[in-house]
Amino acid sequence: EVQLVESGGDLVQPGGSLRLSCAASGFTFSSFAMSWVRQAPRKGLEVVSTINTGDETSYLDSVTGRFTISRDNAKNTLYLQMNNLKPEDTAVYYCSTWSGDLWGQGTQVTVSS
């Protein structure tokens, strides 16, 4: 079955850290650029970060220097390391192929004291 399954979301205090994971199956993960996309309450979708097949990365301005995207092709897994979290990072985080053809179910990140 072709799928993406996210994990790692949690409630964390401002300034804290989380690492999200996205396990891919059913397709050749290493051949696809991947993205992390988030949706905050009452807001639209926002691309947080993207990594291509050559490990080149890009980030939303508001997370640059705090978030790091990476991939382990041997484990078919995409990661998002999030440091110095802020309340405005609260959202459901999805992993997807860069083209948007395949999405996971999402994982909730809540940053609150």
Contact map, one row per residue, 1 for C-alpha under 8 A:
11100000000000000000000011000000000000000000000000000000000000000000000000000000000000000000000000000000000000000
11110000000000000000000111100000000000000000000000000000000000000000000000000000000000000000000000000000000000000
11111000000000000000000111000000000000000000000000000000000000000000000000000000000000000000000000000111000000000
01111100000000000000011110000000000000000000000000000000000000000000000000000000000000000000001100000111100000000
00111110000000000000011100000000000000000000000000000000000000000000000000000000000000000000000000000001110000000
00011111000000000001111000000000000000000000000000000000000000000000000000000000000000000000011000000001111000000
00001111100000000001110000000000000000000000000000000000000000000000000000000000000000000000000000000000011000000
00000111110000000111100000000000000000000000000000000000000000000000000000000000000000000000000000000000001000000
00000011111000000111000000000000000000000000000000000000000000000000000000000000000000000000000000000000001111000
00000001111100000100000000000000000000000000000000000000000000000000000000000000000000000000000000000000000111000
00000000111110000000000000000000000000000000000000000000000000000000000000000000000000000000000000000000000011110
00000000011111011100000000000000000000000000000000000000000000000000000000000000000000000000000000000000000011111
00000000001111110000000000000000000000000000000000000000000000000000000000000000000010000000000000000000000000111
00000000000111110000000000000000000000000000000000000000000000000000000000000000000111100000000000000000000000111
00000000000011111000000000000000000000000000000000000000000000000000000000000000001111000000000000000000000000000
00000000000111111100000000000000000000000000000000000000000000000000000000000000001110000000000000000000000000000
00000000000100111110000000000000000000000000000000000000000000000000000000000000111110000000000000000000000000000
00000001110100011111000000000000000000000000000000000000000000000000000000000000111000000000000000000000000000000
00000001100000001111100000000000000000000000000000000000000000000000000000000011110000000000000000000000000000000
00000111100000000111110000000000000000000000000000000000000000000000000000000011110000000000000000000000000000000
00000111000000000011111000000000000000000000000000000000000000000000000000001111000000000000000000000000000000000
00011110000000000001111100000000000000000000000000000000000000000000000000001110000000000000001000000001000000000
00011100000000000000111110000000000000000000000000000000000000000000000000111100000000000000000000000000000000000
01111000000000000000011111101000000000000000000000000000000000000000000000011100000000000000000000000000000000000
11110000000000000000001111111000000000000000000000000000000000000000000000010000000000000000000000000000000000000
11100000000000000000000111110000000000000000000000000000000000000000000000000000000000000000000000000000000000000
01000000000000000000000111111000000000000000000000000000000000000000000000000000000000000000000000000000000000000
00000000000000000000000011111111000000000000000000000000000000000000000000000000000000000000000000000000000000000
00000000000000000000000110111111000000000000000000000000000000000000000010010000000000000000000000000000000000000
00000000000000000000000000011111100000000000000000001000000000000000000010010000000000000000000000000000000000000
00000000000000000000000000011111100000000000000000001000000000000000000000000000000000000000000000000000000000000
00000000000000000000000000011111110000000000000000011000000000000000000000000000000000000000000011000000000000000
00000000000000000000000000000111111000000000000001111000000000000000000000000000000000000000000011100000000000000
00000000000000000000000000000001111100000000000001110000000000000000000000000100000000000000001111000000000000000
00000000000000000000000000000000111110000000001111100000000000000000000000000000000000000000001111000000000000000
00000000000000000000000000000000011111000000001111000000000000000000000000000001000000000000111100000000000000000
00000000000000000000000000000000001111100000111110000000000000000000000000000000000000000000111100000000000000000
00000000000000000000000000000000000111110000111100000000000000000000000000000000000000000011110000000000000000000
00000000000000000000000000000000000011111011110000000000000000000000000000000000000000000011100000000000000000000
00000000000000000000000000000000000001111111100000000000000000000000000000000000000000001111000000000000000000000
00000000000000000000000000000000000000111110000000000000000000000000000000000000000000000010000000000000000000000
00000000000000000000000000000000000000011111000000000000000000000000000000000000000000000000000000000000000000000
00000000000000000000000000000000000000111111100000000000000000000000000000000000000000000000000000000000000000000
00000000000000000000000000000000000000110111110000000000000000000000000000000000000000000000000000000000000000000
00000000000000000000000000000000000011110011111000000000000000000000000000000000000000000000000000000000000000000
00000000000000000000000000000000000011100001111100000000000000000000000000000000000000000000000000000000000000000
00000000000000000000000000000000001111000000111111000000000100000000000000000000000000000000000000000000000000000
00000000000000000000000000000000001111000000011111000000001100100000000000000000000000000000000000000000000000000
00000000000000000000000000000000001110000000001111100000111100000000100000000000000000000000000000000000000000000
00000000000000000000000000000000111100000000001111110000111000000000100000000000000000000000000001000000000000000
00000000000000000000000000000000111000000000000011111111110000000000111000000000000000000000000000000000000000000
00000000000000000000000000000001110000000000000001111111100000000000000000000000000000000000000000000000000000000
00000000000000000000000000000111100000000000000000111111000000000000000000000000000000000000000000000000000000000
00000000000000000000000000000000000000000000000000111111000000000000000000000000000000000000000000000000000000000
00000000000000000000000000000000000000000000000000111111100000000000011000000000000000000000000000000000000000000
00000000000000000000000000000000000000000000000000111111110000000000000000000000000000000000000000000000000000000
00000000000000000000000000000000000000000000000011110011111000000000100000000000000000000000000000000000000000000
00000000000000000000000000000000000000000000000011100001111100000000000000000000000000000000000000000000000000000
00000000000000000000000000000000000000000000000111000000111110110000000000000000000000000000000000000000000000000
00000000000000000000000000000000000000000000001110000000011111110000000000000000000000000000000000000000000000000
00000000000000000000000000000000000000000000000000000000001111110000000000000000000000000000000000000000000000000
00000000000000000000000000000000000000000000000000000000000111110000000000000000000000000000000000000000000000000
00000000000000000000000000000000000000000000000100000000001111111110000000000000000000000000000000000000000000000
00000000000000000000000000000000000000000000000000000000001111111110000000000000000000000000000000000000000000000
00000000000000000000000000000000000000000000000000000000000000111111000000000000000000000000000000000000000000000
00000000000000000000000000000000000000000000000000000000000000111111000000000000011110000000000000000000000000000
00000000000000000000000000000000000000000000000000000000000000111111100000000001111000000000000000000000000000000
00000000000000000000000000000000000000000000000000000000000000001111110000000001110000000000000000000000000000000
00000000000000000000000000000000000000000000000011100000100000000011111000000111100000000000000000000000000000000
00000000000000000000000000000000000000000000000000100010000000000001111100000111000000000000000000000000000000000
00000000000000000000000000000000000000000000000000100010000000000000111110011110000000000000000000000000000000000
00000000000000000000000000000000000000000000000000000000000000000000011111111100000000000000000000000000000000000
00000000000000000000000000001100000000000000000000000000000000000000001111111000000000000000000000000000000000000
00000000000000000000000000000000000000000000000000000000000000000000000111111000000000000000000000000000000000000
00000000000000000000001000000000000000000000000000000000000000000000000111111000000000000000000000000000000000000
00000000000000000000001110001100000000000000000000000000000000000000001111111100000000000000000000000000000000000
00000000000000000000111100000000000000000000000000000000000000000000001111111110000000000000000000000000000000000
00000000000000000000111100000000010000000000000000000000000000000000111100011111000000000000001000000000000000000
00000000000000000011110000000000000000000000000000000000000000000000111000001111100000000000000000000000000000000
00000000000000000011100000000000000100000000000000000000000000000011110000000111110000000000000000000000000000000
00000000000000001111000000000000000000000000000000000000000000000011100000000011111000000000000000000000000000000
00000000000000001111000000000000000000000000000000000000000000000111000000000001111110000000000000000000000000000
00000000000000111100000000000000000000000000000000000000000000000110000000000000111110000000000000000000000000000
00000000000001111000000000000000000000000000000000000000000000000100000000000000011111000000000000000000000000000
00000000000011111000000000000000000000000000000000000000000000000100000000000000011111101000000000000000000000100
00000000000001100000000000000000000000000000000000000000000000000000000000000000000111111100000000000000000000100
00000000000001000000000000000000000000000000000000000000000000000000000000000000000011111100000000000000000001110
00000000000000000000000000000000000000000000000000000000000000000000000000000000000001111100000000000000000000100
00000000000000000000000000000000000000010000000000000000000000000000000000000000000011111110000000000000000011100
00000000000000000000000000000000000000010000000000000000000000000000000000000000000001111111000000000000000111100
00000000000000000000000000000000000001111000000000000000000000000000000000000000000000001111100000000000000111000
00000000000000000000000000000000000001110000000000000000000000000000000000000000000000000111110000000000011110000
00000000000000000000000000000000000111100000000000000000000000000000000000000000000000000011111000000000011110000
00000100000000000000000000000000000111000000000000000000000000000000000000000000000000000001111100000011111000000
00010100000000000000010000000000011110000000000000000000000000000000000000000100000000000000111110000011010000000
00010000000000000000000000000000011110000000000000000000000000000000000000000000000000000000011111111111000000000
00000000000000000000000000000001111000000000000000000000000000000000000000000000000000000000001111111110000000000
00000000000000000000000000000001111000000000000001000000000000000000000000000000000000000000000111111000000000000
00000000000000000000000000000000100000000000000000000000000000000000000000000000000000000000000111111100000000000
00000000000000000000000000000000000000000000000000000000000000000000000000000000000000000000000111111110000000000
00000000000000000000000000000000000000000000000000000000000000000000000000000000000000000000000111111110000000000
00110000000000000000000000000000000000000000000000000000000000000000000000000000000000000000000110111111000000000
00110000000000000000000000000000000000000000000000000000000000000000000000000000000000000000011110011111100000000
00111100000000000000010000000000000000000000000000000000000000000000000000000000000000000000011100000111110000000
00011100000000000000000000000000000000000000000000000000000000000000000000000000000000000000010000000011111000000
00001110000000000000000000000000000000000000000000000000000000000000000000000000000000000001111000000001111100000
00000111100000000000000000000000000000000000000000000000000000000000000000000000000000000001110000000000111110000
00000000110000000000000000000000000000000000000000000000000000000000000000000000000000000111100000000000011111000
00000000111100000000000000000000000000000000000000000000000000000000000000000000000000001111100000000000001111100
00000000111100000000000000000000000000000000000000000000000000000000000000000000000000101110000000000000000111110
00000000001111000000000000000000000000000000000000000000000000000000000000000000000011111100000000000000000011111
00000000001111000000000000000000000000000000000000000000000000000000000000000000000000100000000000000000000001111
00000000000111000000000000000000000000000000000000000000000000000000000000000000000000000000000000000000000000111
